[in-house]
Amino acid sequence: MKEIIKKSLEKSFSYTEYRNHVSNKLAQGEVTGNEQSEHLLKYSELNVVRMNRLDKTLTVHEDVSEKIASIKSKLIWLVLSEGWCGDAAQLLPVINKKAELSENIKLKVLLRDENEELMNQFLTNGGKAIPKLIIIEEETLEVLDHWGPRPEGASKLISDYKATHGIVDEIAKTELQKWYLQDKGFSTQKEIIEKVEEIEKQLV
């Protein structure tokens, strides 16, 4: 696993580099990932708008920011993502805002389809669901925990909808985006900091 992590980190982006890479691909009429299509292009363009808005308006809850600032362990937050992913567009800005609050957290972003070996280690119900946050000890490259692809409330919304309707369609995706809008990133902040606090107890 450590060798996979090491190779993956060599190909990783900073948050700004990732945002620029997605935008540069769009400027060429392309999206990140193995598949190219009009609907993925549409999703990617919409996600750029969403991420721009979140980067400007998102705030970290005071309790969470205090806990993040007090982190003593040196960690790498490695996130698997793609530009067309609606969940990633909602969650990656939240993760970035939190990482910016601590000098001991380095945020790195990887493209899922270009890092299949790593993605296969963190499947969700057998699928390559993203975003997936992998929390790594910087010095040893040991994987300490992982989170994703959605906060619990969002996951329940989708699972309940699928149980009722049998599919995840555009109506479900719209409801999911409404959930994210109302939640304002708080569930993601809370769930990730809880994991980090448990890690701190073990490492410090």
ZIWOKA-V814624 format. One line per field, one symbol per residue. ss: DSSP state (H for helix, E for strand, C for the rest). phi: phi as a letter, one per 20 degrees, with the letter a starting at -180 (. if undefined). burial: # if it has 24 or more other C-alpha atoms within 12 Angstrom, else .. A space follows every 10 residues. Layout:
ss->???
phi->???
burial->???
This chain:
ss->CHHHHHHHHH CCECHHHHHH HHHHHHHCCC CCCCCCCHHH HHHHHHHHHH HHHHHHHCCC CHHHHHHHHC CCCCEEEEEE ECCCCHHHHH HHHHHHHHHC CCCCEEEEEE EHHHCHHHHC CCCECCECCC CEEEEEECCC CCEEEEEECC CHHHHHHHHH HHHHHCCCCH HHHHHHHHHH HHHCCHHHHH HHHHHHHHHH HHHC
phi->.fffffffff dedfgfffgf fffffffemc cfnfddbfff ffffffffff fgffgedfce ggfffffffe fdfecdddde bbfeeffffe efffffgfff ecfeddeccc egfecfffgf ecfdlndefc fcedecfffe mffeabbpeb fgffffgfff fffednbddf ffffffffff ffflnfffgf fffffffffg feee
burial->....##.##. .####..##. ###..#...# ###......# #.######.# #..##..### ...##.###. #.######## ########## ########## ##.####### ###.##.##. ###....### ########.. ########## #.###.##.. .......... .##..##.## ..######## ###.###.## ....
